[in-house]
Amino acid sequence: MKIALMFSGQGAQFPGMMKDLYEAEPAARAVFDAADAALGRGISALCFEGAQEDLNLTHNTQPCVLAADLAAAMALKAHGVTPAGAAGFSLGEYAALAYAGSIPMEDVFEIIQFRADSMQDAVAPGKGAMAAMLGGSPEQIEAVCAAVTEGYVVAANYNCPTQTVISGEAAAVDQAIALAREQRIRGKKLAVSAPFHCALMEPAARKLEALFAEKAFAAPSLPVYMNVDGAANADAAAIPGLLVRQAMSPVRWVQTLRNMQADGFDTFIECGPGRTLSGLAAKTLEGVTILRVGDAATLKETLEALE
């Protein structure tokens, strides 16, 4: 058995997430306490008691999901589960790097808060949009984007073979949805506050670049498969540049999962709220075991499955 951890991204958040894990697992509680202390505000209270509309604000979403991701992973670690690699979807990549010791735990919440606010500020509200394109191949979605005449739109997240997310200017995204409908591909607008993982995020990427110049990154203790190319990385010097590129580049999740399977990973555990990554893995890979830790019950189920 070769275990990989998958860390959830933005969009997986929901009210009450990880509350019972916080109450049952000291290792999970320590993560939330660290988040509260690092940011000087109640990240744990937002996760456990916050309304959905508050959790959906990027300013809150990213640190909350980061805390939830790491709480799940640290609970697993406390029970003796030892992964051989990790990957995280978008902000989840920061959780993977923190878990692997590349970004110090005392820095990662400050960094993700800065990232969240920089990404939110990069594009004026209402000017950008994202949409999940369901049913078409990645090549079809890329062709649809290329045919748009109403502005800028590109493929932003390669989620699974039949789901690609597009990102760009709002009018261009709307036109892409209309063009895709002609090919019987359904487009579903996402409830996000900015067009992530496209060139419109360059202002945020440049802010991150400046911040990272002041930070020290260590070599990860296990390979972390990075979003921008799907490749395993254990080089501390490469990490800041890869994270800068990630802000304005597609998340190549299909390639990431397939590379991990090719490297011998046969057990994938989603760490964080919801089950989005578990579902994407099931649609992308065959012959693997997919587990998750999103609360105390799924932690118990996963530990039993690993026995």
C-alpha positions as CSV (number, residue, x, y, z in Angstrom):
1,M,0.0,0.0,0.0
2,K,1.4,3.4,-1.0
3,I,-0.6,6.3,0.4
4,A,-1.1,9.7,-1.0
5,L,-2.9,12.6,0.8
6,M,-5.1,14.9,-1.3
7,F,-5.9,18.3,0.3
8,S,-9.2,20.0,-0.5
9,G,-9.5,23.4,-2.2
10,Q,-11.8,26.4,-2.2
11,G,-15.5,25.5,-2.7
12,A,-15.5,22.5,-0.2
13,Q,-16.3,24.7,2.8
14,F,-19.6,24.3,4.8
15,P,-20.9,25.4,8.2
16,G,-19.8,23.2,11.1
17,M,-16.9,21.6,9.2
18,M,-14.4,19.7,11.4
19,K,-16.2,20.6,14.7
20,D,-16.5,17.1,15.9
21,L,-12.9,16.3,14.8
22,Y,-11.7,19.3,16.8
23,E,-13.5,18.0,19.8
24,A,-12.3,14.4,19.5
25,E,-8.8,14.8,18.2
26,P,-6.1,16.8,20.0
27,A,-4.0,17.0,16.9
28,A,-6.8,18.6,15.0
29,R,-7.5,21.0,17.8
30,A,-3.9,22.1,17.8
31,V,-4.2,23.1,14.1
32,F,-7.2,25.2,14.7
33,D,-5.6,26.8,17.8
34,A,-2.6,27.6,15.7
35,A,-4.7,29.2,13.0
36,D,-6.5,31.4,15.5
37,A,-3.2,32.5,17.1
38,A,-1.5,33.1,13.7
39,L,-4.2,35.4,12.3
40,G,-5.5,36.9,15.5
41,R,-9.1,36.0,14.7
42,G,-11.5,33.2,15.2
43,I,-10.9,30.9,12.3
44,S,-12.1,27.9,14.3
45,A,-15.3,29.8,15.2
46,L,-15.9,30.6,11.6
47,C,-15.6,27.0,10.6
48,F,-17.8,25.7,13.4
49,E,-20.4,28.4,13.7
50,G,-20.1,30.7,10.7
51,A,-22.8,31.1,8.1
52,Q,-22.3,29.8,4.6
53,E,-22.2,33.3,3.2
54,D,-19.4,34.2,5.6
55,L,-17.4,31.0,4.7
56,N,-17.8,31.8,1.0
57,L,-16.0,35.1,1.3
58,T,-12.5,34.4,-0.1
59,H,-11.0,36.3,2.9
60,N,-12.4,33.6,5.1
61,T,-12.6,30.6,2.8
62,Q,-8.9,30.1,2.3
63,P,-7.7,30.1,5.9
64,C,-10.7,28.1,7.0
65,V,-10.2,25.4,4.4
66,L,-6.5,25.4,5.1
67,A,-7.1,24.8,8.8
68,A,-9.7,22.0,8.0
69,D,-7.3,20.3,5.6
70,L,-4.4,20.3,8.0
71,A,-6.6,19.3,11.0
72,A,-7.7,16.1,9.1
73,A,-4.1,15.3,8.0
74,M,-2.7,15.8,11.5
75,A,-5.4,13.6,13.0
76,L,-4.4,10.9,10.6
77,K,-0.8,11.4,11.5
78,A,-1.5,11.1,15.2
79,H,-3.0,7.7,14.5
80,G,0.1,6.5,12.7
81,V,-0.8,6.9,9.1
82,T,2.3,7.7,7.0
83,P,1.8,8.9,3.5
84,A,4.5,8.6,0.8
85,G,3.3,11.7,-1.1
86,A,0.8,14.5,-1.2
87,A,-1.0,16.9,-3.5
88,G,-3.4,19.7,-2.9
89,F,-6.0,21.4,-5.1
90,S,-5.2,25.1,-5.4
91,L,-5.1,26.5,-1.8
92,G,-4.8,22.8,-0.8
93,E,-1.3,22.8,-2.2
94,Y,-0.3,25.1,0.6
95,A,-1.7,22.5,3.1
96,A,0.3,19.8,1.4
97,L,3.5,21.9,1.6
98,A,2.8,22.7,5.3
99,Y,2.1,19.1,6.1
100,A,5.4,18.1,4.4
101,G,7.3,20.8,6.4
102,S,8.2,22.9,3.4
103,I,6.2,25.9,4.8
104,P,6.4,26.4,8.6
105,M,3.1,26.0,10.3
106,E,3.6,29.4,12.0
107,D,3.9,31.0,8.5
108,V,1.3,29.1,6.4
109,F,-1.8,30.8,7.7
110,E,-0.3,34.3,7.3
111,I,0.7,33.4,3.7
112,I,-2.7,31.9,2.8
113,Q,-4.5,35.0,4.2
114,F,-2.2,37.2,2.1
115,R,-2.9,35.1,-0.9
116,A,-6.7,35.2,-0.3
117,D,-6.8,38.9,0.0
118,S,-4.4,39.5,-3.0
119,M,-6.5,37.2,-5.2
120,Q,-9.7,38.9,-4.2
121,D,-8.3,42.4,-4.9
122,A,-6.8,41.4,-8.3
123,V,-10.2,41.8,-10.2
124,A,-13.0,44.1,-9.4
125,P,-16.2,42.4,-8.1
126,G,-18.5,41.3,-10.9
127,K,-15.8,41.6,-13.6
128,G,-14.7,38.0,-13.6
129,A,-16.3,34.6,-13.4
130,M,-15.7,30.9,-13.4
131,A,-17.8,28.0,-14.6
132,A,-17.6,24.2,-14.6
133,M,-18.0,22.7,-18.0
134,L,-19.6,19.3,-17.6
135,G,-19.6,16.5,-20.2
136,G,-17.0,17.7,-22.8
137,S,-13.4,16.7,-23.2
138,P,-10.6,19.2,-22.2
139,E,-9.8,19.7,-25.9
140,Q,-13.4,20.6,-26.6
141,I,-13.5,23.1,-23.7
142,E,-10.2,24.7,-24.9
143,A,-11.7,25.0,-28.4
144,V,-14.8,26.7,-27.0
145,C,-12.7,29.2,-25.1
146,A,-10.6,29.9,-28.3
147,A,-13.9,30.7,-30.1
148,V,-15.1,33.3,-27.7
149,T,-15.1,36.9,-29.0
150,E,-16.5,38.7,-26.0
151,G,-13.2,38.9,-24.0
152,Y,-10.7,36.7,-22.2
153,V,-11.5,33.2,-21.0
154,V,-9.4,30.0,-20.6
155,A,-9.4,26.6,-19.1
156,A,-8.4,27.0,-15.5
157,N,-8.9,23.6,-13.7
158,Y,-8.6,20.2,-15.3
159,N,-10.6,18.4,-12.7
160,C,-11.4,15.1,-14.3
161,P,-11.6,13.8,-17.9
162,T,-15.2,15.1,-18.3
163,Q,-15.0,18.2,-16.2
164,T,-13.0,21.3,-16.9
165,V,-13.4,24.7,-15.2
166,I,-13.1,27.9,-17.2
167,S,-12.1,31.3,-15.8
168,G,-11.9,34.8,-17.2
169,E,-14.0,38.0,-17.8
170,A,-17.6,37.6,-17.0
171,A,-19.0,38.2,-20.4
172,A,-16.5,35.8,-22.0
173,V,-17.5,33.1,-19.6
174,D,-21.1,33.6,-20.4
175,Q,-20.4,33.3,-24.1
176,A,-18.4,30.2,-23.6
177,I,-21.3,28.6,-21.7
178,A,-23.6,29.5,-24.6
179,L,-21.2,28.1,-27.2
180,A,-20.7,24.9,-25.2
181,R,-24.4,24.4,-25.0
182,E,-24.5,24.0,-28.8
183,Q,-22.2,21.0,-28.3
184,R,-24.4,19.6,-25.5
185,I,-21.9,20.5,-22.9
186,R,-23.4,22.0,-19.8
187,G,-21.8,25.0,-18.1
188,K,-22.5,25.8,-14.5
189,K,-21.4,29.1,-13.1
190,L,-19.4,28.8,-9.8
191,A,-20.1,30.8,-6.7
192,V,-16.7,32.4,-6.5
193,S,-15.7,36.0,-6.0
194,A,-12.9,36.2,-8.5
195,P,-11.6,34.4,-11.7
196,F,-8.9,32.2,-10.3
197,H,-6.1,30.4,-12.1
198,C,-5.9,32.6,-15.2
199,A,-3.9,35.6,-16.3
200,L,-6.2,38.0,-14.6
201,M,-4.6,36.9,-11.3
202,E,-1.2,38.2,-12.3
203,P,-1.4,41.2,-9.9
204,A,-1.9,38.7,-7.1
205,A,0.9,36.5,-8.3
206,R,3.3,39.4,-8.3
207,K,2.4,40.3,-4.7
208,L,3.0,36.6,-3.7
209,E,6.4,36.7,-5.5
210,A,7.4,39.7,-3.3
211,L,6.2,38.0,-0.1
212,F,7.9,34.7,-0.9
213,A,11.2,36.6,-1.4
214,E,11.0,37.3,2.4
215,K,10.2,33.7,3.4
216,A,12.3,30.6,3.8
217,F,11.0,27.3,2.3
218,A,12.4,23.9,3.2
219,A,12.7,20.8,1.2
220,P,9.4,18.8,1.7
221,S,9.8,15.7,3.7
222,L,7.8,13.8,1.0
223,P,7.2,14.5,-2.7
224,V,4.5,17.1,-3.3
225,Y,2.9,16.9,-6.7
226,M,2.4,20.5,-7.9
227,N,-0.6,22.0,-9.6
228,V,1.1,23.7,-12.5
229,D,2.7,20.6,-14.0
230,G,1.4,17.7,-12.1
231,A,5.0,16.7,-11.3
232,A,6.5,15.6,-8.0
233,N,8.7,18.2,-6.4
234,A,11.1,17.9,-3.5
235,D,13.2,21.0,-4.3
236,A,12.9,23.8,-1.8
237,A,14.3,26.4,-4.3
238,A,11.6,25.6,-6.9
239,I,8.6,25.9,-4.6
240,P,8.1,29.8,-4.5
241,G,8.2,30.0,-8.3
242,L,5.7,27.2,-8.7
243,L,3.3,28.8,-6.2
244,V,3.6,32.1,-8.0
245,R,2.8,30.4,-11.3
246,Q,-0.1,28.5,-9.7
247,A,-2.0,31.6,-8.9
248,M,-2.4,32.4,-12.7
249,S,-2.0,29.0,-14.2
250,P,-4.4,26.0,-14.7
251,V,-4.7,23.4,-11.9
252,R,-3.7,20.2,-13.8
253,W,-5.4,17.8,-11.4
254,V,-6.0,15.0,-13.9
255,Q,-2.3,14.9,-14.8
256,T,-1.4,15.1,-11.1
257,L,-3.5,12.1,-10.2
258,R,-2.3,10.0,-13.1
259,N,1.3,10.8,-12.4
260,M,0.8,9.7,-8.8
261,Q,-0.7,6.4,-9.9
262,A,2.1,5.9,-12.4
263,D,4.6,6.4,-9.5
264,G,2.9,3.5,-7.6
265,F,0.3,5.3,-5.4
266,D,-2.7,3.0,-4.9
267,T,-4.4,4.6,-1.9
268,F,-5.7,8.2,-2.0
269,I,-7.0,9.9,1.1
270,E,-8.8,13.2,0.8
271,C,-8.1,15.5,3.8
272,G,-10.6,18.3,4.3
273,P,-14.2,19.2,4.1
274,G,-16.5,17.5,1.6
275,R,-15.8,14.8,-0.9
276,T,-15.0,16.7,-4.1
277,L,-11.5,15.4,-4.6
278,S,-12.6,11.8,-3.8
279,G,-15.2,12.1,-6.6
280,L,-12.7,13.5,-9.1
281,A,-10.2,10.7,-8.3
282,A,-12.9,8.1,-8.8
283,K,-13.7,9.6,-12.2
284,T,-10.0,9.8,-13.2
285,L,-8.3,6.6,-11.8
286,E,-9.1,2.9,-11.9
287,G,-7.9,0.2,-9.6
288,V,-7.1,2.5,-6.6
289,T,-8.6,2.8,-3.1
290,I,-10.1,6.2,-2.3
291,L,-10.8,7.3,1.3
292,R,-11.4,10.5,3.0
293,V,-11.2,12.3,6.4
294,G,-13.8,15.1,6.7
295,D,-15.0,14.5,10.3
296,A,-14.7,12.0,13.2
297,A,-16.8,9.4,11.5
298,T,-14.8,9.3,8.2
299,L,-11.5,9.3,10.2
300,K,-12.7,6.2,12.0
301,E,-13.8,4.6,8.6
302,T,-10.5,5.4,7.0
303,L,-8.4,4.1,9.9
304,E,-10.4,0.8,9.8
305,A,-9.9,0.5,6.0
306,L,-6.2,0.9,6.4
307,E,-5.8,-1.8,9.0
